């Protein structure tokens, strides 16, 4: 898989990523405070995510539900 700056992708916490079991699947990420959501493809694990509910999002995916300053 090769991603570009316009791809909506996320990285899941390593435990959730489960050695790639979710790679290529799609998830909906919803911002509770606004209800805005985005659908993005799981493309990697995130070993630096601080808990099992954290994710890392591509810039374009994140800025579709929040501002750059909030990230």
Order of alpha helices (4+ residues) and beta strands (2+ residues): beta-alpha-beta-beta-beta-alpha
